[in-house]
Amino acid sequence: MSAALSPPPDRTPDQTADQRRARWPRKARRTDHGFGRVSARPGARSAFRLRGVEGWRGIACLVVVAYHVWQNMDDDGDGLGPAGGSADVLAAILSVDVVVDLFFVLSGLLLFLPFVQAALEDERRVPLWREFLWRRCVRLFPVYWLVVVIAWSTRNFGFETAQWLDLVEHLLLLQAFDSERIFYTLGPAWTLSVEWVFYLSLAALGPPLVRWARTGGTRPARVLMLLAPLGVVALLSVLYKINVQLVWQVPVTDWAWRFGPAAKADDFAIGMALAVLMVVLGERRLPVPGTVLLAVTGAWLILAARVQVLSDPDSMLVILRHPLAATGWALVLLAVMSSRSDRPAAWVDNALLVRLSIVAYTVYIVHEPLILGLRSLDLLPTGTSHLPRNMVVVLLLTLAAAWLLHRVVEEPWCDLAALQRRGGGRADLYAPLDELVPLAADERGPGAVDALSLRDQVLAGHGQDRPVLSRTAPL
């Protein structure tokens, strides 16, 4: 066995180590369930890597935490944070909800990638709805259910007085359809309810869309067949928002009409269209001046959407501010991912933000209950002068709790994703170890049969390179 693991005679140990380091560079890495994932984010089993994607979730979750800290420092009962700020500052803070559009665009981009590749490349397997939902469920529900039950239990006492319908709606991720309870128990979780509808829709409609697009004779025809339904979805969502405000005149306090899946469908469609564009581009890169123009245009659209929150609610700019922001985010993402220069992607995927993105989901879930707990204990003083201190305290507590939940709950459950192999059915997790030796990728024979451990299968399913174990290796 030791002879099989030694470097070939034409390579020195130093050369072998250099090649191994080149294959697995020791820069910021992460997985959905651990700390070993590369910063160049692959789409699910995609043939190319997306640069400059990973750090955005870290940025967005920091903005969300900061906003909720400010919001819960309200000292005059209006729910608008500490009093004393100017109208311009208040408008800027209240309109950071455009960051949520970034979450939805990223989901559409990353989750639709394997469907786009399968539609444009006949040799690829059509993604299975069972496998897709299985991996989404083991990632989404364990941490979420735990935090929901704990948060709900701290506010509901007694069998007759407890809000049982609120608990059921949150556990089933149905709160986005209930205007009264959409922000109960776990306020930020309304976005997860919207995401869950997107997951179900993509699992149901994604595979048929791939098969239909494959009937197109040419690659451009297939691209148009993918983009056409996305354009219809975006258009219907825009028309829905216009009708809600101008025709049906739904009160602003009927939150589900403006925060539900129908109102956010255009965000996902924009992200999915970006996935189509990235697959079409492939490994090609855009010139730096062009990507600068894209980034500036995207930032201008985001700014235009951000500052309009206190303007005339019946103006088209206010009604359509979220698809406007989503378009801006898509342009910024496109500029970073496709630039010939590596600097924009390196700025986004720096070590700090990538490591923060590891626990971004648990940060998003757990931060509001911690803030409310501190407030109930009078440990969250009001007044703008206390804002920096409150930010630091909440962020430290949130990161500690998020890291603990990630390692104890999220990471073990995500390992269970390997129980279903890619083609469906239960994976073989117990190949005899004494028959397996690690082989370099260039040493594998054409008939080699992979036999990965449970964790390696999970990592491989997310694009993480690992030494391959082959039953045909000589001992």
C-alpha positions, 0 to 999 in steps of 0.5 A: 500500500505504501508503494502505491501511495509513493510518487512515481519514479519520474517525480520528486516528492517536492514536485508531487507536492507542488502539483498537489498545491496547484490542484488545490490552492490554499486560498479561501475555501468553503463548502455548504457544510464545512470550511473547505470550499473553493472561493471560485463558486461552481454552480451545482455540478457546473462545468465552469466556475463562477468567480466573485459570487461567494462573498456577496452573501457575506456582504448582504447578511451584514447589511441585514443584521445592521438594519435590524439592530437599528430598527430594534433601537426604536425609542419613540414607538414609530418602528423607524429606529432611533429618532433624531436622524435626517429624512435623507438618512432615514430614507437611505436606511429604510430602503436597504431592503433592496439587498433582499433582491440580491439574495433572490438573484443569487438563488436564481443564478446558482440554482438554475445553472445546472438546468441551463447546462443540461438544456444546452449540452445533450451529453449532460443528465437532466437534473432530477427533481427528487435530488434537487429537493432533497439537497434543498431540504437537508440544507434549509429545514434542520436549522430553520425548524430548530430556531423557529421552535425555540423562538416561538416557544419563548413567546407563546405560553399555554395551550389555549393562548399560544399562536398555533397557526403561526407555528404551523405556517412557519414550519411549513414555510407558508407565512409569506401568504399570510399578511397578518403573520408573515413577520411573526416568530422569525421576521426575516424568514419570509424570504425563506418562504418565498425561496421555498416556493421557488425551489418547488417551482424549479423542481417541477418546471425545470426538468420539463423546460430542459427537455423542451429546450433540447428540441431546439435545433441550434444552440441560439434556438435553445437559448431563446427557448430558455429565456422566453419563459423567464421573460413571461414570468418577469412580465407577469410579476411586474404587471402583478405589482402594478395592479396591486398598487394602482388597480386593486389598491391593496393597503400597504399593511396587507404585506403578503401582496407585496412580499409574497412569491408573485411579487418576487418572481421577477427577481428570480427570473432575472437571476435565471436569465443571468445564469443563461448568459453565463453559460453562453459566455462560458470561459470567455471574458469581457474587456475591463472597460465594458465590465466597468460600464456594466458595474456603474450602470448596475450601481446606478439602478440600485441607487435609483431603487434605493432612494425612492422609498419615501417618494410617491407610492403610485409612481412607476419608479417606486412600484417597480423599484425591486425589479429595478434593483434586481436588474442592477444587482445582475449587472454588477454580478455580471461585471464581476464574474465576467471581467478579464481582470481577476481583481473584482472577483478577488475583492468580493471573494476575499478571505473574510467575506468567504468565511463569513458566507460559510455561516451566512444562512445561520446568521440570517436565521438567528440574528433577529431572535438574539436582538429581540432577546437583548432588547427584552433584557434591556441590553440594547440601549436606544439612541444613535450614540449606542449604535456602534456598541450595539452593532458590535455586541449583536454581531459577535453574539450572532457569529458565535451562535451561527458558527455553533449551529452551522457545526452542530446542526447544518453541517451534519445534516448536509452530509446526509445529502450524499445518501442519494446518489446523482442518478437517484436511489441510495448511494453505496457508502460502504466500499471496502477501504482495503481495496481503495487507494487514492489516485491522481486525476491523470493516473486514473484508467478509463475503466476506474470506478469511483468509490467516495466516502460520504463526505467526499460524495457531498463535496464532489456534488458541490464541485470540490476537488478531492482525491479519487478512490479507484477499485482498479488501482494496483496494490 
